[in-house]
């Protein structure tokens, strides 16, 4: 692997660990975890729902097409 590829992977892993740490520190109970503390913007919720629906349809519904 080239140096820039190794640095890109390291930067990605560092970002994932940092975001995981922030999530861990900000999550106080099950409601915070499952419902994003009831603070998520409706657009974010709609995109999340759409991505979940499309993924499920693609795996289950469109498998035989």
N, CA, C and O atoms as a Tripos MOL2 file, in Angstrom:
@<TRIPOS>MOLECULE
protein
  260   259    65     0     0
PROTEIN
NO_CHARGES

@<TRIPOS>ATOM
      1 N           0.8380   -1.1840    0.0000 N.3       1 UNK1
      2 CA          0.0000    0.0000    0.0000 C.3       1 UNK1
      3 C           0.8800    1.2430    0.0000 C.2       1 UNK1
      4 O           1.9680    1.2700    0.5740 O.2       1 UNK1
      5 N           0.3740    2.2450   -0.6520 N.am      2 UNK2
      6 CA          1.0870    3.5160   -0.6930 C.3       2 UNK2
      7 C           0.8400    4.2890    0.5980 C.2       2 UNK2
      8 O          -0.1040    4.0190    1.3410 O.2       2 UNK2
      9 N           1.7060    5.2440    0.8360 N.am      3 UNK3
     10 CA          1.6300    6.0200    2.0720 C.3       3 UNK3
     11 C           0.2920    6.7440    2.2000 C.2       3 UNK3
     12 O          -0.2980    6.7570    3.2800 O.2       3 UNK3
     13 N          -0.1910    7.3440    1.1190 N.am      4 UNK4
     14 CA         -1.4400    8.0990    1.2130 C.3       4 UNK4
     15 C          -2.6240    7.1830    1.5000 C.2       4 UNK4
     16 O          -3.5830    7.6060    2.1460 O.2       4 UNK4
     17 N          -2.5770    5.9330    1.0300 N.am      5 UNK5
     18 CA         -3.6490    4.9820    1.3320 C.3       5 UNK5
     19 C          -3.6550    4.6200    2.8140 C.2       5 UNK5
     20 O          -4.7110    4.5330    3.4400 O.2       5 UNK5
     21 N          -2.4810    4.4150    3.3560 N.am      6 UNK6
     22 CA         -2.3640    4.1030    4.7810 C.3       6 UNK6
     23 C          -2.8470    5.2820    5.6180 C.2       6 UNK6
     24 O          -3.5460    5.0940    6.6140 O.2       6 UNK6
     25 N          -2.4810    6.4900    5.2190 N.am      7 UNK7
     26 CA         -2.9270    7.6800    5.9430 C.3       7 UNK7
     27 C          -4.4390    7.8550    5.8440 C.2       7 UNK7
     28 O          -5.0790    8.2560    6.8160 O.2       7 UNK7
     29 N          -5.0130    7.5590    4.6870 N.am      8 UNK8
     30 CA         -6.4620    7.6700    4.5230 C.3       8 UNK8
     31 C          -7.1860    6.6750    5.4250 C.2       8 UNK8
     32 O          -8.1800    7.0250    6.0620 O.2       8 UNK8
     33 N          -6.6970    5.4440    5.4820 N.am      9 UNK9
     34 CA         -7.3100    4.4330    6.3490 C.3       9 UNK9
     35 C          -7.1660    4.8420    7.8080 C.2       9 UNK9
     36 O          -8.1130    4.7110    8.5840 O.2       9 UNK9
     37 N          -6.0050    5.3280    8.1840 N.am     10 UNK10
     38 CA         -5.7820    5.7640    9.5610 C.3      10 UNK10
     39 C          -6.6910    6.9410    9.9140 C.2      10 UNK10
     40 O          -7.2570    6.9750   11.0060 O.2      10 UNK10
     41 N          -6.8380    7.9050    9.0040 N.am     11 UNK11
     42 CA         -7.7130    9.0510    9.2560 C.3      11 UNK11
     43 C          -9.1620    8.6020    9.4070 C.2      11 UNK11
     44 O          -9.8870    9.1090   10.2630 O.2      11 UNK11
     45 N          -9.5810    7.6500    8.5750 N.am     12 UNK12
     46 CA        -10.9420    7.1170    8.6770 C.3      12 UNK12
     47 C         -11.1570    6.4320   10.0240 C.2      12 UNK12
     48 O         -12.1610    6.6760   10.6940 O.2      12 UNK12
     49 N         -10.2250    5.5860   10.4170 N.am     13 UNK13
     50 CA        -10.3500    4.8930   11.6980 C.3      13 UNK13
     51 C         -10.3610    5.8750   12.8620 C.2      13 UNK13
     52 O         -11.1100    5.6980   13.8230 O.2      13 UNK13
     53 N          -9.5440    6.8950   12.7760 N.am     14 UNK14
     54 CA         -9.5130    7.9170   13.8170 C.3      14 UNK14
     55 C         -10.8550    8.6450   13.9010 C.2      14 UNK14
     56 O         -11.3520    8.9040   14.9970 O.2      14 UNK14
     57 N         -11.4400    8.9730   12.7550 N.am     15 UNK15
     58 CA        -12.7410    9.6410   12.7410 C.3      15 UNK15
     59 C         -13.8280    8.7450   13.3240 C.2      15 UNK15
     60 O         -14.6830    9.2190   14.0720 O.2      15 UNK15
     61 N         -13.8060    7.4590   12.9910 N.am     16 UNK16
     62 CA        -14.8090    6.5270   13.5120 C.3      16 UNK16
     63 C         -14.6760    6.3790   15.0230 C.2      16 UNK16
     64 O         -15.6780    6.3660   15.7370 O.2      16 UNK16
     65 N         -13.4620    6.2680   15.5040 N.am     17 UNK17
     66 CA        -13.2440    6.1540   16.9510 C.3      17 UNK17
     67 C         -13.6980    7.4270   17.6560 C.2      17 UNK17
     68 O         -14.3190    7.3540   18.7160 O.2      17 UNK17
     69 N         -13.4000    8.5840   17.0870 N.am     18 UNK18
     70 CA        -13.8050    9.8560   17.6870 C.3      18 UNK18
     71 C         -15.3300    9.9770   17.7440 C.2      18 UNK18
     72 O         -15.8840   10.3600   18.7750 O.2      18 UNK18
     73 N         -16.0050    9.6530   16.6460 N.am     19 UNK19
     74 CA        -17.4650    9.7290   16.6320 C.3      19 UNK19
     75 C         -18.0830    8.7140   17.5920 C.2      19 UNK19
     76 O         -19.0940    9.0010   18.2320 O.2      19 UNK19
     77 N         -17.4870    7.5430   17.6940 N.am     20 UNK20
     78 CA        -17.9580    6.5540   18.6580 C.3      20 UNK20
     79 C         -17.8050    7.0460   20.0830 C.2      20 UNK20
     80 O         -18.6870    6.8340   20.9160 O.2      20 UNK20
     81 N         -16.6930    7.7000   20.3670 N.am     21 UNK21
     82 CA        -16.4640    8.2520   21.7020 C.3      21 UNK21
     83 C         -17.4940    9.3360   22.0220 C.2      21 UNK21
     84 O         -18.0440    9.3690   23.1230 O.2      21 UNK21
     85 N         -17.7540   10.2280   21.0500 N.am     22 UNK22
     86 CA        -18.7600   11.2690   21.2790 C.3      22 UNK22
     87 C         -20.1330   10.6630   21.5420 C.2      22 UNK22
     88 O         -20.8540   11.1080   22.4350 O.2      22 UNK22
     89 N         -20.4900    9.6560   20.7690 N.am     23 UNK23
     90 CA        -21.7710    8.9940   20.9840 C.3      23 UNK23
     91 C         -21.8570    8.3370   22.3480 C.2      23 UNK23
     92 O         -22.8910    8.3870   23.0130 O.2      23 UNK23
     93 N         -20.7650    7.7250   22.7520 N.am     24 UNK24
     94 CA        -20.7340    7.0670   24.0630 C.3      24 UNK24
     95 C         -20.8970    8.0810   25.1930 C.2      24 UNK24
     96 O         -21.6190    7.8240   26.1560 O.2      24 UNK24
     97 N         -20.2350    9.2250   25.0830 N.am     25 UNK25
     98 CA        -20.3040   10.2310   26.1390 C.3      25 UNK25
     99 C         -21.6740   10.9050   26.1950 C.2      25 UNK25
    100 O         -22.1310   11.2740   27.2770 O.2      25 UNK25
    101 N         -22.3350   11.0710   25.0500 N.am     26 UNK26
    102 CA        -23.6040   11.8010   25.0130 C.3      26 UNK26
    103 C         -24.8240   10.9180   25.2450 C.2      26 UNK26
    104 O         -25.9260   11.4370   25.4240 O.2      26 UNK26
    105 N         -24.6590    9.6180   25.2450 N.am     27 UNK27
    106 CA        -25.7860    8.7090   25.4420 C.3      27 UNK27
    107 C         -25.9210    8.4130   26.9310 C.2      27 UNK27
    108 O         -25.0310    7.8320   27.5520 O.2      27 UNK27
    109 N         -27.0520    8.8260   27.4850 N.am     28 UNK28
    110 CA        -27.2650    8.6570   28.9270 C.3      28 UNK28
    111 C         -28.1660    7.4680   29.2490 C.2      28 UNK28
    112 O         -27.9950    6.8290   30.2870 O.2      28 UNK28
    113 N         -29.1310    7.1620   28.3640 N.am     29 UNK29
    114 CA        -30.0670    6.0680   28.6310 C.3      29 UNK29
    115 C         -30.5250    5.4510   27.3110 C.2      29 UNK29
    116 O         -30.0530    5.8350   26.2420 O.2      29 UNK29
    117 N         -31.4400    4.4990   27.3950 N.am     30 UNK30
    118 CA        -31.9020    3.7880   26.2010 C.3      30 UNK30
    119 C         -32.6470    4.7130   25.2420 C.2      30 UNK30
    120 O         -32.5690    4.5300   24.0270 O.2      30 UNK30
    121 N         -33.3590    5.6930   25.7670 N.am     31 UNK31
    122 CA        -34.0800    6.6280   24.9080 C.3      31 UNK31
    123 C         -33.1130    7.4590   24.0690 C.2      31 UNK31
    124 O         -33.3670    7.7130   22.8910 O.2      31 UNK31
    125 N         -32.0190    7.8750   24.6700 N.am     32 UNK32
    126 CA        -31.0020    8.6050   23.9130 C.3      32 UNK32
    127 C         -30.4500    7.7520   22.7830 C.2      32 UNK32
    128 O         -30.2080    8.2460   21.6810 O.2      32 UNK32
    129 N         -30.2540    6.4830   23.0580 N.am     33 UNK33
    130 CA        -29.6850    5.5850   22.0570 C.3      33 UNK33
    131 C         -30.6750    5.2930   20.9370 C.2      33 UNK33
    132 O         -30.3310    5.4050   19.7600 O.2      33 UNK33
    133 N         -31.8920    4.9210   21.2900 N.am     34 UNK34
    134 CA        -32.8610    4.4730   20.2910 C.3      34 UNK34
    135 C         -33.5610    5.6130   19.5680 C.2      34 UNK34
    136 O         -33.9410    5.4580   18.4080 O.2      34 UNK34
    137 N         -33.7390    6.7430   20.2190 N.am     35 UNK35
    138 CA        -34.4960    7.8460   19.6380 C.3      35 UNK35
    139 C         -33.6570    9.1010   19.4480 C.2      35 UNK35
    140 O         -34.2030   10.1800   19.2180 O.2      35 UNK35
    141 N         -32.3580    8.9770   19.5400 N.am     36 UNK36
    142 CA        -31.4430   10.1180   19.3890 C.3      36 UNK36
    143 C         -31.7870   11.2320   20.3660 C.2      36 UNK36
    144 O         -31.6560   12.4140   20.0490 O.2      36 UNK36
    145 N         -32.2280   10.8430   21.5500 N.am     37 UNK37
    146 CA        -32.5510   11.8320   22.5620 C.3      37 UNK37
    147 C         -33.7420   12.7010   22.2000 C.2      37 UNK37
    148 O         -33.9420   13.7600   22.7940 O.2      37 UNK37
    149 N         -34.5320   12.2620   21.2310 N.am     38 UNK38
    150 CA        -35.6930   13.0050   20.7180 C.3      38 UNK38
    151 C         -35.2930   14.3760   20.1980 C.2      38 UNK38
    152 O         -36.0760   15.3230   20.2790 O.2      38 UNK38
    153 N         -34.0850   14.4910   19.6660 N.am     39 UNK39
    154 CA        -33.5900   15.7670   19.1630 C.3      39 UNK39
    155 C         -33.2690   15.7360   17.6720 C.2      39 UNK39
    156 O         -32.7800   16.7300   17.1340 O.2      39 UNK39
    157 N         -33.5300   14.6220   16.9920 N.am     40 UNK40
    158 CA        -33.1730   14.5080   15.5790 C.3      40 UNK40
    159 C         -34.1130   15.3580   14.7230 C.2      40 UNK40
    160 O         -35.3190   15.4050   14.9620 O.2      40 UNK40
    161 N         -33.5440   16.0220   13.7310 N.am     41 UNK41
    162 CA        -34.3110   16.8430   12.7980 C.3      41 UNK41
    163 C         -35.1910   15.9320   11.9340 C.2      41 UNK41
    164 O         -34.7740   14.8230   11.5970 O.2      41 UNK41
    165 N         -36.3850   16.3720   11.5750 N.am     42 UNK42
    166 CA        -37.2730   15.5370   10.7550 C.3      42 UNK42
    167 C         -36.6610   15.0940    9.4240 C.2      42 UNK42
    168 O         -36.9570   14.0000    8.9460 O.2      42 UNK42
    169 N         -35.8260   15.9160    8.8320 N.am     43 UNK43
    170 CA        -35.1800   15.5360    7.5710 C.3      43 UNK43
    171 C         -34.2380   14.3580    7.8020 C.2      43 UNK43
    172 O         -34.1900   13.4340    6.9900 O.2      43 UNK43
    173 N         -33.5050   14.3840    8.8850 N.am     44 UNK44
    174 CA        -32.6050   13.2780    9.2130 C.3      44 UNK44
    175 C         -33.4040   12.0050    9.4450 C.2      44 UNK44
    176 O         -33.0060   10.9310    8.9950 O.2      44 UNK44
    177 N         -34.5140   12.1170   10.1350 N.am     45 UNK45
    178 CA        -35.3570   10.9470   10.3760 C.3      45 UNK45
    179 C         -35.9280   10.4000    9.0680 C.2      45 UNK45
    180 O         -35.9990    9.1840    8.8900 O.2      45 UNK45
    181 N         -36.3360   11.2820    8.1510 N.am     46 UNK46
    182 CA        -36.8830   10.8450    6.8650 C.3      46 UNK46
    183 C         -35.8250   10.1500    6.0250 C.2      46 UNK46
    184 O         -36.1100    9.1310    5.3960 O.2      46 UNK46
    185 N         -34.6180   10.6770    6.0040 N.am     47 UNK47
    186 CA        -33.5330   10.0460    5.2520 C.3      47 UNK47
    187 C         -33.1990    8.6830    5.8510 C.2      47 UNK47
    188 O         -32.9660    7.7230    5.1170 O.2      47 UNK47
    189 N         -33.1740    8.5960    7.1600 N.am     48 UNK48
    190 CA        -32.9040    7.3190    7.8160 C.3      48 UNK48
    191 C         -33.9880    6.2920    7.4940 C.2      48 UNK48
    192 O         -33.6850    5.1390    7.1900 O.2      48 UNK48
    193 N         -35.2340    6.7080    7.5590 N.am     49 UNK49
    194 CA        -36.3410    5.8050    7.2240 C.3      49 UNK49
    195 C         -36.2580    5.3670    5.7670 C.2      49 UNK49
    196 O         -36.4330    4.1880    5.4600 O.2      49 UNK49
    197 N         -35.9900    6.3130    4.8690 N.am     50 UNK50
    198 CA        -35.8820    5.9840    3.4500 C.3      50 UNK50
    199 C         -34.7530    5.0130    3.1710 C.2      50 UNK50
    200 O         -34.9250    4.0750    2.3930 O.2      50 UNK50
    201 N         -33.6170    5.2160    3.7830 N.am     51 UNK51
    202 CA        -32.4820    4.3170    3.5750 C.3      51 UNK51
    203 C         -32.7910    2.9220    4.1060 C.2      51 UNK51
    204 O         -32.4110    1.9250    3.4920 O.2      51 UNK51
    205 N         -33.4680    2.8470    5.2290 N.am     52 UNK52
    206 CA        -33.8440    1.5500    5.7810 C.3      52 UNK52
    207 C         -34.8380    0.8410    4.8710 C.2      52 UNK52
    208 O         -34.7040   -0.3570    4.6230 O.2      52 UNK52
    209 N         -35.8210    1.5590    4.3780 N.am     53 UNK53
    210 CA        -36.8330    0.9670    3.5090 C.3      53 UNK53
    211 C         -36.2240    0.4980    2.1950 C.2      53 UNK53
    212 O         -36.5130   -0.6090    1.7420 O.2      53 UNK53
    213 N         -35.3900    1.3200    1.5830 N.am     54 UNK54
    214 CA        -34.7690    0.9510    0.3100 C.3      54 UNK54
    215 C         -33.8750   -0.2660    0.4900 C.2      54 UNK54
    216 O         -33.8820   -1.1600   -0.3560 O.2      54 UNK54
    217 N         -33.1210   -0.3190    1.5530 N.am     55 UNK55
    218 CA        -32.2370   -1.4530    1.8050 C.3      55 UNK55
    219 C         -33.0390   -2.7330    1.9900 C.2      55 UNK55
    220 O         -32.6830   -3.7780    1.4460 O.2      55 UNK55
    221 N         -34.1180   -2.6530    2.7550 N.am     56 UNK56
    222 CA        -34.9470   -3.8300    2.9850 C.3      56 UNK56
    223 C         -35.6010   -4.2910    1.6950 C.2      56 UNK56
    224 O         -35.6410   -5.4900    1.4150 O.2      56 UNK56
    225 N         -36.1080   -3.3690    0.9160 N.am     57 UNK57
    226 CA        -36.7410   -3.7300   -0.3540 C.3      57 UNK57
    227 C         -35.7440   -4.3630   -1.3020 C.2      57 UNK57
    228 O         -36.0660   -5.3280   -1.9950 O.2      57 UNK57
    229 N         -34.5580   -3.8350   -1.3360 N.am     58 UNK58
    230 CA        -33.5450   -4.3610   -2.2500 C.3      58 UNK58
    231 C         -33.1390   -5.7820   -1.8770 C.2      58 UNK58
    232 O         -32.9200   -6.6110   -2.7600 O.2      58 UNK58
    233 N         -33.0370   -6.0700   -0.6070 N.am     59 UNK59
    234 CA        -32.5860   -7.3970   -0.1820 C.3      59 UNK59
    235 C         -33.7200   -8.4180   -0.2550 C.2      59 UNK59
    236 O         -33.5270   -9.5220   -0.7650 O.2      59 UNK59
    237 N         -34.8920   -8.0590    0.2470 N.am     60 UNK60
    238 CA        -35.9910   -9.0160    0.3390 C.3      60 UNK60
    239 C         -36.8640   -9.0030   -0.9160 C.2      60 UNK60
    240 O         -37.1430  -10.0530   -1.4940 O.2      60 UNK60
    241 N         -37.2880   -7.8240   -1.3290 N.am     61 UNK61
    242 CA        -38.2670   -7.7330   -2.4030 C.3      61 UNK61
    243 C         -37.7230   -7.8790   -3.8010 C.2      61 UNK61
    244 O         -38.4020   -8.4410   -4.6610 O.2      61 UNK61
    245 N         -36.5290   -7.3980   -4.0610 N.am     62 UNK62
    246 CA        -35.9950   -7.4030   -5.4140 C.3      62 UNK62
    247 C         -35.0020   -8.5260   -5.6550 C.2      62 UNK62
    248 O         -34.3210   -8.5340   -6.6800 O.2      62 UNK62
    249 N         -34.9070   -9.4550   -4.7520 N.am     63 UNK63
    250 CA        -33.9290  -10.5350   -4.8860 C.3      63 UNK63
    251 C         -34.1630  -11.4340   -6.0810 C.2      63 UNK63
    252 O         -33.2040  -11.9100   -6.6880 O.2      63 UNK63
    253 N         -35.4150  -11.6770   -6.4330 N.am     64 UNK64
    254 CA        -35.7140  -12.5870   -7.5330 C.3      64 UNK64
    255 C         -35.8250  -11.9170   -8.8790 C.2      64 UNK64
    256 O         -36.0330  -12.5920   -9.8870 O.2      64 UNK64
    257 N         -35.6930  -10.6100   -8.9240 N.am     65 UNK65
    258 CA        -35.8610   -9.8840  -10.1950 C.3      65 UNK65
    259 C         -34.6180   -9.9850  -11.0250 C.2      65 UNK65
    260 O         -34.5650   -9.4390  -12.1270 O.2      65 UNK65
@<TRIPOS>BOND
     1     1     2 1
     2     2     3 1
     3     3     4 2
     4     3     5 am
     5     5     6 1
     6     6     7 1
     7     7     8 2
     8     7     9 am
     9     9    10 1
    10    10    11 1
    11    11    12 2
    12    11    13 am
    13    13    14 1
    14    14    15 1
    15    15    16 2
    16    15    17 am
    17    17    18 1
    18    18    19 1
    19    19    20 2
    20    19    21 am
    21    21    22 1
    22    22    23 1
    23    23    24 2
    24    23    25 am
    25    25    26 1
    26    26    27 1
    27    27    28 2
    28    27    29 am
    29    29    30 1
    30    30    31 1
    31    31    32 2
    32    31    33 am
    33    33    34 1
    34    34    35 1
    35    35    36 2
    36    35    37 am
    37    37    38 1
    38    38    39 1
    39    39    40 2
    40    39    41 am
    41    41    42 1
    42    42    43 1
    43    43    44 2
    44    43    45 am
    45    45    46 1
    46    46    47 1
    47    47    48 2
    48    47    49 am
    49    49    50 1
    50    50    51 1
    51    51    52 2
    52    51    53 am
    53    53    54 1
    54    54    55 1
    55    55    56 2
    56    55    57 am
    57    57    58 1
    58    58    59 1
    59    59    60 2
    60    59    61 am
    61    61    62 1
    62    62    63 1
    63    63    64 2
    64    63    65 am
    65    65    66 1
    66    66    67 1
    67    67    68 2
    68    67    69 am
    69    69    70 1
    70    70    71 1
    71    71    72 2
    72    71    73 am
    73    73    74 1
    74    74    75 1
    75    75    76 2
    76    75    77 am
    77    77    78 1
    78    78    79 1
    79    79    80 2
    80    79    81 am
    81    81    82 1
    82    82    83 1
    83    83    84 2
    84    83    85 am
    85    85    86 1
    86    86    87 1
    87    87    88 2
    88    87    89 am
    89    89    90 1
    90    90    91 1
    91    91    92 2
    92    91    93 am
    93    93    94 1
    94    94    95 1
    95    95    96 2
    96    95    97 am
    97    97    98 1
    98    98    99 1
    99    99   100 2
   100    99   101 am
   101   101   102 1
   102   102   103 1
   103   103   104 2
   104   103   105 am
   105   105   106 1
   106   106   107 1
   107   107   108 2
   108   107   109 am
   109   109   110 1
   110   110   111 1
   111   111   112 2
   112   111   113 am
   113   113   114 1
   114   114   115 1
   115   115   116 2
   116   115   117 am
   117   117   118 1
   118   118   119 1
   119   119   120 2
   120   119   121 am
   121   121   122 1
   122   122   123 1
   123   123   124 2
   124   123   125 am
   125   125   126 1
   126   126   127 1
   127   127   128 2
   128   127   129 am
   129   129   130 1
   130   130   131 1
   131   131   132 2
   132   131   133 am
   133   133   134 1
   134   134   135 1
   135   135   136 2
   136   135   137 am
   137   137   138 1
   138   138   139 1
   139   139   140 2
   140   139   141 am
   141   141   142 1
   142   142   143 1
   143   143   144 2
   144   143   145 am
   145   145   146 1
   146   146   147 1
   147   147   148 2
   148   147   149 am
   149   149   150 1
   150   150   151 1
   151   151   152 2
   152   151   153 am
   153   153   154 1
   154   154   155 1
   155   155   156 2
   156   155   157 am
   157   157   158 1
   158   158   159 1
   159   159   160 2
   160   159   161 am
   161   161   162 1
   162   162   163 1
   163   163   164 2
   164   163   165 am
   165   165   166 1
   166   166   167 1
   167   167   168 2
   168   167   169 am
   169   169   170 1
   170   170   171 1
   171   171   172 2
   172   171   173 am
   173   173   174 1
   174   174   175 1
   175   175   176 2
   176   175   177 am
   177   177   178 1
   178   178   179 1
   179   179   180 2
   180   179   181 am
   181   181   182 1
   182   182   183 1
   183   183   184 2
   184   183   185 am
   185   185   186 1
   186   186   187 1
   187   187   188 2
   188   187   189 am
   189   189   190 1
   190   190   191 1
   191   191   192 2
   192   191   193 am
   193   193   194 1
   194   194   195 1
   195   195   196 2
   196   195   197 am
   197   197   198 1
   198   198   199 1
   199   199   200 2
   200   199   201 am
   201   201   202 1
   202   202   203 1
   203   203   204 2
   204   203   205 am
   205   205   206 1
   206   206   207 1
   207   207   208 2
   208   207   209 am
   209   209   210 1
   210   210   211 1
   211   211   212 2
   212   211   213 am
   213   213   214 1
   214   214   215 1
   215   215   216 2
   216   215   217 am
   217   217   218 1
   218   218   219 1
   219   219   220 2
   220   219   221 am
   221   221   222 1
   222   222   223 1
   223   223   224 2
   224   223   225 am
   225   225   226 1
   226   226   227 1
   227   227   228 2
   228   227   229 am
   229   229   230 1
   230   230   231 1
   231   231   232 2
   232   231   233 am
   233   233   234 1
   234   234   235 1
   235   235   236 2
   236   235   237 am
   237   237   238 1
   238   238   239 1
   239   239   240 2
   240   239   241 am
   241   241   242 1
   242   242   243 1
   243   243   244 2
   244   243   245 am
   245   245   246 1
   246   246   247 1
   247   247   248 2
   248   247   249 am
   249   249   250 1
   250   250   251 1
   251   251   252 2
   252   251   253 am
   253   253   254 1
   254   254   255 1
   255   255   256 2
   256   255   257 am
   257   257   258 1
   258   258   259 1
   259   259   260 2
@<TRIPOS>SUBSTRUCTURE
     1 UNK1         2 RESIDUE 1 A UNK
     2 UNK2         6 RESIDUE 1 A UNK
     3 UNK3        10 RESIDUE 1 A UNK
     4 UNK4        14 RESIDUE 1 A UNK
     5 UNK5        18 RESIDUE 1 A UNK
     6 UNK6        22 RESIDUE 1 A UNK
     7 UNK7        26 RESIDUE 1 A UNK
     8 UNK8        30 RESIDUE 1 A UNK
     9 UNK9        34 RESIDUE 1 A UNK
    10 UNK10       38 RESIDUE 1 A UNK
    11 UNK11       42 RESIDUE 1 A UNK
    12 UNK12       46 RESIDUE 1 A UNK
    13 UNK13       50 RESIDUE 1 A UNK
    14 UNK14       54 RESIDUE 1 A UNK
    15 UNK15       58 RESIDUE 1 A UNK
    16 UNK16       62 RESIDUE 1 A UNK
    17 UNK17       66 RESIDUE 1 A UNK
    18 UNK18       70 RESIDUE 1 A UNK
    19 UNK19       74 RESIDUE 1 A UNK
    20 UNK20       78 RESIDUE 1 A UNK
    21 UNK21       82 RESIDUE 1 A UNK
    22 UNK22       86 RESIDUE 1 A UNK
    23 UNK23       90 RESIDUE 1 A UNK
    24 UNK24       94 RESIDUE 1 A UNK
    25 UNK25       98 RESIDUE 1 A UNK
    26 UNK26      102 RESIDUE 1 A UNK
    27 UNK27      106 RESIDUE 1 A UNK
    28 UNK28      110 RESIDUE 1 A UNK
    29 UNK29      114 RESIDUE 1 A UNK
    30 UNK30      118 RESIDUE 1 A UNK
    31 UNK31      122 RESIDUE 1 A UNK
    32 UNK32      126 RESIDUE 1 A UNK
    33 UNK33      130 RESIDUE 1 A UNK
    34 UNK34      134 RESIDUE 1 A UNK
    35 UNK35      138 RESIDUE 1 A UNK
    36 UNK36      142 RESIDUE 1 A UNK
    37 UNK37      146 RESIDUE 1 A UNK
    38 UNK38      150 RESIDUE 1 A UNK
    39 UNK39      154 RESIDUE 1 A UNK
    40 UNK40      158 RESIDUE 1 A UNK
    41 UNK41      162 RESIDUE 1 A UNK
    42 UNK42      166 RESIDUE 1 A UNK
    43 UNK43      170 RESIDUE 1 A UNK
    44 UNK44      174 RESIDUE 1 A UNK
    45 UNK45      178 RESIDUE 1 A UNK
    46 UNK46      182 RESIDUE 1 A UNK
    47 UNK47      186 RESIDUE 1 A UNK
    48 UNK48      190 RESIDUE 1 A UNK
    49 UNK49      194 RESIDUE 1 A UNK
    50 UNK50      198 RESIDUE 1 A UNK
    51 UNK51      202 RESIDUE 1 A UNK
    52 UNK52      206 RESIDUE 1 A UNK
    53 UNK53      210 RESIDUE 1 A UNK
    54 UNK54      214 RESIDUE 1 A UNK
    55 UNK55      218 RESIDUE 1 A UNK
    56 UNK56      222 RESIDUE 1 A UNK
    57 UNK57      226 RESIDUE 1 A UNK
    58 UNK58      230 RESIDUE 1 A UNK
    59 UNK59      234 RESIDUE 1 A UNK
    60 UNK60      238 RESIDUE 1 A UNK
    61 UNK61      242 RESIDUE 1 A UNK
    62 UNK62      246 RESIDUE 1 A UNK
    63 UNK63      250 RESIDUE 1 A UNK
    64 UNK64      254 RESIDUE 1 A UNK
    65 UNK65      258 RESIDUE 1 A UNK
